[in-house]
Every structure is written in C-alpha cells, then in structure tokens.
C-alpha cells in the first residue's frame, strides 16, 4: 500500500533506539546529534491476536501478517526550517511520509546529552512544531501569492484555493497545526495536495526511564497534556527496555514482560497506534493453504479490497462472500457460518469492515 510512519524528534531522544527495536534493522544509535542522516526504513509486522486465533482454527501451511513501514528520520533542531543541522533535508524526509510518530524524551540520563542542556518535553515538542510550522508557512505564502495572481484573472478555482490558503496562513501564524483545523472534506482534499508538514496525523511517543514504565511522571504528563489538546494518541515506551525485549528469544519474552508488570511490549502498542493513525484496517483471507491479513484504508469497497490480492480480482469482481472474524470464531468454520445464515453475499458497493473474512468471486 505504500503507507508509512516517520519517527521524528530532537537529537538524542531515543528515536533510533526505538526504531532498532521496532525493526531489528540495526540503525546506528549513539550519543551524538545527527548520527542518523539518511532515513532508515523498517517494515514491521502488525501484532494481531485475531490472526493467531485463525491460525489455530485452520492450521494453514502459511501464516502471513500484515505490515507497516516505519522511517527513522534524523533529529531536527531549532532553525531546521532555515537549514540548520541539515534541516532542509530532514524536513524533506518528513514531507515524504504519511504520518509522524513524535518521540519525546521523558527520561533523565547524565550520560546522554540533551541538545538544550536540560529535559523539557513541552519545550521540545514546541521546538519541533515551530520548525514544521515555519516550513509550512513559507510554502503557503509562496502558493498564496501565485493563487491570488491567478484569481485576479477570473480563475474561480484559484480564488477558492487562495481563500483556503489565507485561512491556513492565519492558523500557522497563530501557532496552530493544520491538522487541528476545521475543514470540509472538499477542503481537506485540496490541502492534501499542498503536502504540509503540520497536516500529517501525529502520535506522541513518550520515551521514559526504566523506573517509569507506566508513564506516571510529570514529564509524561506534559506530553499527555499537549496530545490531549489536539486529540492525538500517546504511547509510553522505555526504549532501553524494548531493546532488551527484542534481544531475547521469543520464548523468553513473556516471563520478562511479566517481571516488568507488562502484558505486551510497548512496541506492539506503537505499531497498532501507527496503523490506526494512518486510517488502516485489516481484512483476512482464510484456508488450509494460507491465512493472511491484508491492509486497506477505511472506507475501501469490496472490489478495491479484492484488488489488493490481485488486479484480476478487482477487474473481474462479481461478489464477495463475507463473514466477520467474531462470527467465524464463534461458529467454528466457514460452512457453519453459511448454515447459520451469517455468511453474506456482498456486491460492488460493500464497504469492507475491519475484521472481515472474505472470499472473492471474479471472472476475467
């Protein structure tokens, strides 16, 4: 699908440590600003207990989870919008991702320097947001000048776009991210074409110390307050602990998690939140040969979902047999679902729901 989530933040907040644990890609992580220059990319499996349950039911030859791509982007600094610290390159990397996970340092460690000398989550978030807004403002002002010139020539579309850009400019000047604005669906479609950094959906990752795994410190409270003001999710993670979990053999992880009072790694929550942030859902295809999870956007109709499997499925789509995961598990088999009348025949206008198990009928 090409959906990805960029990991951003100031230098030395733990971005690459978390990315390493996420993807086991071995991205360079050390106590120096700008250790990461070119973005690292990791494709990770999306944890989904439903897939494991379907595996127990079907015992397939192959089990295939769905995935999401994370991009580790180098640390931004104050002045990035003016090119400080290779800022233009880093801002360009952010522009290319679909959503952002903003890692905020909420741990104290005298051995890991902070670019501003002291820990301050609220200030750190504001530094990053200010740089993104300044970059957006520069782009909006250039586009606004161009659209106003076209509007003077009687171009009604240019006039509407200029009016929208003027509203966005006012928002940015007041220090408000574009994603927090009230826009119509039509306006949102236009804004998407502007490729604005502060329009991207965001989640905050509070990177905590080992003695604050539950995220109850005043430092995390600062992150939660900002996130709540814009309706953004917060994931609390101890990057150091997550790295330790990842280094363990799979069979050793449950006992280690239990010793920490955790029922799952923080990374699992981060992956799921990133998946949801991108507006993605999962449907399944099931059988003895393979049980597979497929990624689609919310609102996708049945033919386009079929096209995720093969373009011929979409081109020759006839109908889809659909049983929701919960019904399939409760009844125990596809045939039982059919006998109970739970299996549905859906056509071209059917909007696929998260958790649908589907069998596509097509003819080409």
VENQUIVEN-V499562 format. One record per residue. N is the residue number from 0. RES is the residue in one small letter. OMEGA is omega in whole degrees, 0 to 359 (none if undefined). Layout:
BEGIN
n->N res->RES omega->OMEGA
n->N res->RES omega->OMEGA
END
This chain:
BEGIN
n->0 res->x omega->179
n->1 res->x omega->180
n->2 res->x omega->177
n->3 res->x omega->182
n->4 res->x omega->181
n->5 res->x omega->177
n->6 res->x omega->184
n->7 res->x omega->178
n->8 res->x omega->175
n->9 res->x omega->174
n->10 res->x omega->174
n->11 res->x omega->176
n->12 res->x omega->178
n->13 res->x omega->182
n->14 res->x omega->185
n->15 res->x omega->176
n->16 res->x omega->179
n->17 res->x omega->179
n->18 res->x omega->179
n->19 res->x omega->180
n->20 res->x omega->179
n->21 res->x omega->192
n->22 res->x omega->186
n->23 res->x omega->184
n->24 res->x omega->178
n->25 res->x omega->177
n->26 res->x omega->182
n->27 res->x omega->179
n->28 res->x omega->179
n->29 res->x omega->189
n->30 res->x omega->177
n->31 res->x omega->176
n->32 res->x omega->176
n->33 res->x omega->173
n->34 res->x omega->176
n->35 res->x omega->177
n->36 res->x omega->174
n->37 res->x omega->183
n->38 res->x omega->174
n->39 res->x omega->182
n->40 res->x omega->177
n->41 res->x omega->177
n->42 res->x omega->186
n->43 res->x omega->177
n->44 res->x omega->177
n->45 res->x omega->180
n->46 res->x omega->182
n->47 res->x omega->182
n->48 res->x omega->180
n->49 res->x omega->181
n->50 res->x omega->180
n->51 res->x omega->178
n->52 res->x omega->178
n->53 res->x omega->176
n->54 res->x omega->178
n->55 res->x omega->182
n->56 res->x omega->190
n->57 res->x omega->184
n->58 res->x omega->185
n->59 res->x omega->175
n->60 res->x omega->183
n->61 res->x omega->177
n->62 res->x omega->186
n->63 res->x omega->177
n->64 res->x omega->173
n->65 res->x omega->186
n->66 res->x omega->173
n->67 res->x omega->183
n->68 res->x omega->174
n->69 res->x omega->180
n->70 res->x omega->179
n->71 res->x omega->184
n->72 res->x omega->184
n->73 res->x omega->183
n->74 res->x omega->175
n->75 res->x omega->176
n->76 res->x omega->176
n->77 res->x omega->183
n->78 res->x omega->181
n->79 res->x omega->181
n->80 res->x omega->176
n->81 res->x omega->178
n->82 res->x omega->180
n->83 res->x omega->176
n->84 res->x omega->183
n->85 res->x omega->186
n->86 res->x omega->182
n->87 res->x omega->179
n->88 res->x omega->183
n->89 res->x omega->178
n->90 res->x omega->177
n->91 res->x omega->178
n->92 res->x omega->178
n->93 res->x omega->181
n->94 res->x omega->185
n->95 res->x omega->180
n->96 res->x omega->184
n->97 res->x omega->180
n->98 res->x omega->181
n->99 res->x omega->171
n->100 res->x omega->185
n->101 res->x omega->180
n->102 res->x omega->182
n->103 res->x omega->181
n->104 res->x omega->178
n->105 res->x omega->178
n->106 res->x omega->177
n->107 res->x omega->179
n->108 res->x omega->182
n->109 res->x omega->181
n->110 res->x omega->179
n->111 res->x omega->185
n->112 res->x omega->174
n->113 res->x omega->185
n->114 res->x omega->178
n->115 res->x omega->174
n->116 res->x omega->180
n->117 res->x omega->182
n->118 res->x omega->178
n->119 res->x omega->184
n->120 res->x omega->182
n->121 res->x omega->179
n->122 res->x omega->181
n->123 res->x omega->179
n->124 res->x omega->182
n->125 res->x omega->178
n->126 res->x omega->181
n->127 res->x omega->181
n->128 res->x omega->181
n->129 res->x omega->180
n->130 res->x omega->178
n->131 res->x omega->180
n->132 res->x omega->179
n->133 res->x omega->178
n->134 res->x omega->178
n->135 res->x omega->183
n->136 res->x omega->179
n->137 res->x omega->180
n->138 res->x omega->181
n->139 res->x omega->181
n->140 res->x omega->178
n->141 res->x omega->182
n->142 res->x omega->180
n->143 res->x omega->178
n->144 res->x omega->180
n->145 res->x omega->182
n->146 res->x omega->179
n->147 res->x omega->177
n->148 res->x omega->180
n->149 res->x omega->181
n->150 res->x omega->179
n->151 res->x omega->178
n->152 res->x omega->177
n->153 res->x omega->179
n->154 res->x omega->184
n->155 res->x omega->179
n->156 res->x omega->178
n->157 res->x omega->179
n->158 res->x omega->180
n->159 res->x omega->180
n->160 res->x omega->179
n->161 res->x omega->179
n->162 res->x omega->179
n->163 res->x omega->179
n->164 res->x omega->179
n->165 res->x omega->177
n->166 res->x omega->180
n->167 res->x omega->179
n->168 res->x omega->179
n->169 res->x omega->178
n->170 res->x omega->183
n->171 res->x omega->179
n->172 res->x omega->177
n->173 res->x omega->178
n->174 res->x omega->180
n->175 res->x omega->178
n->176 res->x omega->183
n->177 res->x omega->182
n->178 res->x omega->182
n->179 res->x omega->183
n->180 res->x omega->176
n->181 res->x omega->182
n->182 res->x omega->176
n->183 res->x omega->178
n->184 res->x omega->180
n->185 res->x omega->179
n->186 res->x omega->178
n->187 res->x omega->179
n->188 res->x omega->177
n->189 res->x omega->183
n->190 res->x omega->179
n->191 res->x omega->180
n->192 res->x omega->178
n->193 res->x omega->179
n->194 res->x omega->182
n->195 res->x omega->183
n->196 res->x omega->183
n->197 res->x omega->174
n->198 res->x omega->184
n->199 res->x omega->176
n->200 res->x omega->187
n->201 res->x omega->167
n->202 res->x omega->180
n->203 res->x omega->178
n->204 res->x omega->178
n->205 res->x omega->180
n->206 res->x omega->189
n->207 res->x omega->176
n->208 res->x omega->182
n->209 res->x omega->180
n->210 res->x omega->177
n->211 res->x omega->184
n->212 res->x omega->179
n->213 res->x omega->176
n->214 res->x omega->183
n->215 res->x omega->183
n->216 res->x omega->176
n->217 res->x omega->179
n->218 res->x omega->179
n->219 res->x omega->179
n->220 res->x omega->178
n->221 res->x omega->180
n->222 res->x omega->181
n->223 res->x omega->181
n->224 res->x omega->179
n->225 res->x omega->181
n->226 res->x omega->181
n->227 res->x omega->182
n->228 res->x omega->179
n->229 res->x omega->177
n->230 res->x omega->181
n->231 res->x omega->177
n->232 res->x omega->176
n->233 res->x omega->174
n->234 res->x omega->178
n->235 res->x omega->183
n->236 res->x omega->168
n->237 res->x omega->184
n->238 res->x omega->181
n->239 res->x omega->179
n->240 res->x omega->180
n->241 res->x omega->177
n->242 res->x omega->178
n->243 res->x omega->179
n->244 res->x omega->181
n->245 res->x omega->182
n->246 res->x omega->181
n->247 res->x omega->171
n->248 res->x omega->183
n->249 res->x omega->183
n->250 res->x omega->181
n->251 res->x omega->187
n->252 res->x omega->182
n->253 res->x omega->181
n->254 res->x omega->179
n->255 res->x omega->178
n->256 res->x omega->180
n->257 res->x omega->180
n->258 res->x omega->179
n->259 res->x omega->182
n->260 res->x omega->180
n->261 res->x omega->176
n->262 res->x omega->177
n->263 res->x omega->176
n->264 res->x omega->177
n->265 res->x omega->180
n->266 res->x omega->178
n->267 res->x omega->178
n->268 res->x omega->180
n->269 res->x omega->180
n->270 res->x omega->181
n->271 res->x omega->179
n->272 res->x omega->177
n->273 res->x omega->178
n->274 res->x omega->179
n->275 res->x omega->180
n->276 res->x omega->180
n->277 res->x omega->179
n->278 res->x omega->184
n->279 res->x omega->174
n->280 res->x omega->183
n->281 res->x omega->166
n->282 res->x omega->186
n->283 res->x omega->164
n->284 res->x omega->188
n->285 res->x omega->178
n->286 res->x omega->182
n->287 res->x omega->179
n->288 res->x omega->182
n->289 res->x omega->166
n->290 res->x omega->187
n->291 res->x omega->175
n->292 res->x omega->181
n->293 res->x omega->180
n->294 res->x omega->172
n->295 res->x omega->175
n->296 res->x omega->173
n->297 res->x omega->179
n->298 res->x omega->180
n->299 res->x omega->179
n->300 res->x omega->187
n->301 res->x omega->181
n->302 res->x omega->180
n->303 res->x omega->174
n->304 res->x omega->177
n->305 res->x omega->180
n->306 res->x omega->175
n->307 res->x omega->181
n->308 res->x omega->178
n->309 res->x omega->182
n->310 res->x omega->178
n->311 res->x omega->180
n->312 res->x omega->180
n->313 res->x omega->183
n->314 res->x omega->183
n->315 res->x omega->185
n->316 res->x omega->175
n->317 res->x omega->178
n->318 res->x omega->177
n->319 res->x omega->170
n->320 res->x omega->188
n->321 res->x omega->170
n->322 res->x omega->178
n->323 res->x omega->182
n->324 res->x omega->183
n->325 res->x omega->178
n->326 res->x omega->181
n->327 res->x omega->180
n->328 res->x omega->181
n->329 res->x omega->184
n->330 res->x omega->171
n->331 res->x omega->179
n->332 res->x omega->178
n->333 res->x omega->181
n->334 res->x omega->178
n->335 res->x omega->178
n->336 res->x omega->178
n->337 res->x omega->181
n->338 res->x omega->181
n->339 res->x omega->179
n->340 res->x omega->181
n->341 res->x omega->178
n->342 res->x omega->184
n->343 res->x omega->173
n->344 res->x omega->184
n->345 res->x omega->183
n->346 res->x omega->188
n->347 res->x omega->183
n->348 res->x omega->182
n->349 res->x omega->177
n->350 res->x omega->185
n->351 res->x omega->179
n->352 res->x omega->177
n->353 res->x omega->179
n->354 res->x omega->176
n->355 res->x omega->171
n->356 res->x omega->194
n->357 res->x omega->172
n->358 res->x omega->187
n->359 res->x omega->174
n->360 res->x omega->182
n->361 res->x omega->178
n->362 res->x omega->179
n->363 res->x omega->none
END
